[in-house]
C-alpha cells in the first residue's frame, strides 16, 4: 500500500465489508496515504467513519474521481517532502 497515491473506498460496500475496509482505512491513515470516499449514485447517507476520516468525498463519475486522485496525489507529494 505504501506505493499508492491514494486509496478509494466505495461507500456502498462498507457495511458488507466493514472489517476489511476498516483495516485498509487504518493502514492508509497510519501510512499518511490520502483517501477518497466514493459516494454511490443516489446515496443520501454515508458510513460515519468514511465521512469523517477520508480526505475527500466524491460523486460516482469519472471527472470527480480523476480530479480527486490528482488533487490527493499532489497532497501526498507535498507531505512526503
C-alpha positions as CSV (number, residue, x, y, z in Angstrom):
1,X,0.0,0.0,0.0
2,X,2.9,2.4,0.5
3,X,3.4,2.9,-3.2
4,X,-0.1,4.2,-4.0
5,X,-1.1,7.8,-4.5
6,X,-4.4,7.4,-2.7
7,X,-6.9,4.7,-1.6
8,X,-10.5,4.8,-2.9
9,X,-13.3,3.4,-0.7
10,X,-16.7,2.6,-2.2
11,X,-19.1,3.7,0.4
12,X,-21.9,1.4,-0.7
13,X,-19.7,-1.6,0.1
14,X,-18.8,-0.5,3.6
15,X,-21.4,-2.4,5.6
16,X,-20.8,-5.7,3.7
17,X,-17.0,-5.5,4.1
18,X,-16.6,-3.3,7.2
19,X,-13.7,-5.2,8.8
20,X,-11.6,-5.2,5.7
21,X,-12.4,-1.6,4.8
22,X,-11.6,-0.5,8.4
23,X,-8.3,-2.3,8.2
24,X,-7.4,-0.6,4.9
25,X,-8.5,2.8,6.2
26,X,-6.4,2.3,9.3
27,X,-3.4,1.3,7.1
28,X,-3.9,4.3,4.9
29,X,-4.1,6.7,7.8
30,X,-1.1,5.2,9.6
31,X,1.0,5.5,6.4
32,X,-0.2,9.0,5.6
33,X,-1.9,7.9,2.4
34,X,-4.7,10.2,1.2
35,X,-8.1,8.6,1.0
36,X,-11.2,9.1,-1.2
37,X,-14.8,8.1,-0.3
38,X,-16.7,7.3,-3.5
39,X,-20.4,8.1,-3.0
40,X,-22.8,5.8,-4.9
41,X,-25.4,7.3,-7.2
42,X,-28.5,8.4,-5.2
43,X,-26.9,7.8,-1.8
44,X,-28.0,10.3,0.9
45,X,-26.2,8.8,3.8
46,X,-22.6,7.7,4.1
47,X,-21.0,5.5,6.7
48,X,-19.9,7.8,9.5
49,X,-16.3,6.6,9.6
50,X,-15.8,7.1,5.9
51,X,-17.5,10.5,6.0
52,X,-15.3,11.7,8.9
53,X,-12.0,10.1,8.2
54,X,-11.5,10.2,4.4
55,X,-9.8,13.2,2.8
56,X,-12.4,13.7,0.1
57,X,-15.9,12.5,-0.7
58,X,-16.7,12.5,-4.4
59,X,-19.6,11.5,-6.7
60,X,-19.6,8.4,-8.8
61,X,-18.4,9.9,-12.1
62,X,-15.2,9.9,-14.0
63,X,-14.3,13.6,-13.7
64,X,-14.8,13.7,-9.9
65,X,-12.7,10.6,-9.4
66,X,-9.9,11.7,-11.6
67,X,-9.8,15.2,-10.2
68,X,-9.7,13.8,-6.6
69,X,-6.9,11.4,-7.4
70,X,-4.9,14.3,-9.0
71,X,-5.6,16.6,-6.0
72,X,-4.6,14.0,-3.4
73,X,-1.6,12.8,-5.4
74,X,-0.3,16.4,-5.2
75,X,-1.2,16.5,-1.5
76,X,0.8,13.3,-0.8
77,X,3.8,14.6,-2.7
78,X,3.8,17.7,-0.5
79,X,3.6,15.9,2.8
80,X,6.4,13.5,1.8
81,X,8.9,16.2,1.0
